[in-house]
Amino acid sequence: MSQQGYVAAPPYSQAQPGMGAYQGGFGSGPTQPLYGHYGGPPQAFSAPPAVAPAASMPLPAGSSQYNPNVQQNDCTDSDRLIFLEVQTTNMASPGPPPTQQLTNQMSSMNLGIQGLQSPPPPASSVVQQPFQTPPPSTMAPPQMPPGLQSPHMSPLMSPPQSPPESMPMASQSMAGTSMAGMGRPFPGPPPPGPGGFQQPGLGSAGQFGGYMAGPQQNMPGAFPGAQSAMAGPPQKKLDPDSIPSITHVIEDDQVKQGGQVFTTNIRGQVPPLVTTDFTVTDQGNASPRFIRCTTYSLPCTADLAKQCQVPLAAIIKPFASLPKNETPLYVVNHGDTGPVRCNRCKAYMCPYMQFIDGGRRYQCGFCNCVNEVPVFYFQHLDHMGRRVDFYERPELSLGSYEFVATLDYCKNNKPPNPPAYIFMIDVSYNNIKSGLVKLICDELKTLLEKLPREEGMETSAIKVGFVTYNKVLHFYNVKSALAQPQMMVVSDTAEMFVPLLDGFLVNYQDSRAVIYNLLDQIPDMFADTAESETVFAPVIQAGVEAFKAAECSGKLFIFQSSMPTAEAPGKLKNRDDKKLVNTDKEKTLFQPQKGVYEQLSKDCVASGCCVDLFLFPSQYTDIATMADVPSHTGGSVYKYSNFQIETDGEHFLRDLRKDVQKSIGFDAIMRVRTSTGFRATDFFGGIYMNNTTDVEMAAVDCDNGVTVEFKHDDTLSEETGALMQCALLYTTIGGQRRLRIHNLSLNCSSQLSELYKSCETDSLINFFAKSAYRAILNQPLKNVREILVNQTAHMLACYRKNCASPSAASQLILPDAMKVFPVYMNSLMKTAPLVGSTELSTDDRAHQRLSVMAMGVEDTQLLLYPRLIPLHNIDVNSEKPATPVRCSEERLTDSGIFLLENGQSMFLWLGQASSPDLIQSLFNLPSLCALPELDNPLSRKVRSIISGLLEKRSNSMKLQIVRQKDKPEMLFRQFLVEDKGLHGGASYMDFLCYVHREIRQLLT
Ligand SMILES: [Zn+2]
């Protein structure tokens, strides 16, 4: 009962020194915690979730608005439906419309709904739709479904019950949303598209059998070359506005939740969309910036999970950047004994530990083990059974925080050295000739001043080193005492070693003069080189050896121009073969070559050596193999094909600057613990796994996202919910060993409707992208695409069957939280890795595949649904960001100017009839290859939009300017993801119809 064991520490609601100075027990805090929830009375999160189900948790005043789930347990399922097809038609007209007019009406449906004054909605807002006609037969998909022809649209059943203002997008609190209808778009099953997009459904395991039609012609966005002859009556063009739109969903969420505070005090609450601009206050669960889930309500049993086929996964970005107005993580010090952990499952102290027995013991929320409270950690409980120091200890009241790690958590029980960055420059002929070497050397002089440093520190603790290479490696001694740098050459690349220890890795500030000298000399030293061959694996090996010798972790920045063909370990040869595309052997194009690089990844991870590769290829370089080590060490691969300094130099430098300055942790190992009943079973990311539970990363930066899949191993309890704790052990940029903890609590339900209601489409698509991109290593692409479509149909069919109120089979009913899921899924299937086309570069496909594997939710969202921003009508004086439009040719206008970006590429599209004044304002003709800095409002506005985007994105993007109907426009058009794919793949509309048909088959 002694209190003297308690480590006295200042309450962390007080102003504290910055992170890093944590010797005072809790260490750091922000100068001012946001919204005063720590200093203030205990107003929120008043009980550990383990004992209080979310619905009955006391809420702080004003927080209920962020808590849609709690209040809605009693609403009917109809409020989460979207009706496609005929049901809404008589919203616009009081009586059932004659059948033959239906198609016409459908195209104007949305307008009709929004302007609706009469008839009034039924008195009861929860009325079910009593369909009197039997569900239409599914035997005649090519024809208009019987449902369309039957006069079953009495006002009683069809108007959705929501008031007009809730149209067209669903609101969580509104009772019902209708999308306008659309007709039957499949007049006949055309053959699979010539572009190679084999429609799924063929030859599948039987579960989803049946021949399916290919992409439809005569659709908006149909690609030239599609067959146009069709059976059946001519179809009216469908109104694309009638199908769910991602831009609307994004806008809608921004209006609803933008600028607001998201408080994480409620279990299982679905966060705002990843695209929405909001502020997070941590009150017991990790911010959605750190963890997002595919659903926030897990099904209670494995059977339910299997039934719905909705993947249960979390996307964890342990080092996500926080906006300036959010509190950085507190650092907690539990002293010499290390962080308090459960004896059995080793979970770290967190808000889910329940203190009992007067505070002497606590029950673990993960494994239920009852643990003694260590003497130093004892604290009395208040009348509610909560420790009186609840608000003073981040680990009791917050979702995310850090622990100081003791020597037990360090390699060889020794505190780590600060990490090092080694710059390894290929000085072969190509890189010298292009001016790249000089560009890099000049840039490093200023960039090295900006190496990341611990908050509050004046200089960076990161050491730097330099290597140049072609067929041999040159190491440089840049010790501060030297007047001139010294070069040491290693030509035996088979047995790589580091020829010098002292003076290779140095503190930049100390050795600045020698380093400057070196960087000035390098371009001249190799100016006359004729050497065009390079090595690659020995370069990485040299980095590993250097880190081993210096007993530190760190990162290699490798600037390489070509495939390594010189005689050395890891020598590669051209194995590109377009004949493999669309065959069962296509997967080999994505597989890295085995052997040297496999072992190298292992060595790198073991010594905390992250590899970033900057590639400047003029031809095929076998990226699948060259990027193998970066992709297993948390590194990035940047590719600048046919690099030219004038057009690509700035783009490359922006990438390099961002990369060097990123916030990052080294030599990391991550473990995801869960409460009983489910567990993490699969991991996707820039990671390495030696066993089934420990996720190893040589480094993890603010953009790295690890996707974790969960499976049941028992029944989950609705009462206690499901808990997860992600613990990441790593070395800071200052050389401190820390544990970063993120906790998240989810709901559990035996009702599938709860699961669907709590789905997060952006997270789902991140999971599907990564799992598909991994699957193509082992399976034919056709199978992978089939699985994606089948699972989409299955998820939606299960919703339809179990959660939606009865309705005509001709209706496509989508859960509100997943209404734009099909757009993303279709876009995913049209991405370069998944579409079998000989026109695509093998390296580009491999590169995209590997980039996506390490992405977080924001990045996959943007990649799969680019922003298309009209610029011709922007208000140059407005502060408001320009509103994007849907990614479809339909949205382009001949007189328009549009900006398109997806986080990887950026285009400025100029319509052929765009106003000469606009062009003049932007370009000062005739130069159209770059955007000059002109002194007029439009030019300033457009450039500020572009620079704003470049700042925000993790990669720099090269602005490509394309004119309508010019040849390069094709590059741009492939990003209009709602249209038919350039290299195969259906339009969004076709895909939706196709999925609908699959669903109908599943339901019969
Ligand atoms: Zn435990």
Boltz pocket constraint, residues with backbone or C-beta under 6 A from the ligand:
constraints:
  - pocket:
      binder: B
      contacts: [[A, 342], [A, 343], [A, 344], [A, 345], [A, 346], [A, 347], [A, 364], [A, 365], [A, 366], [A, 367], [A, 368], [A, 369]]
      max_distance: 6.0
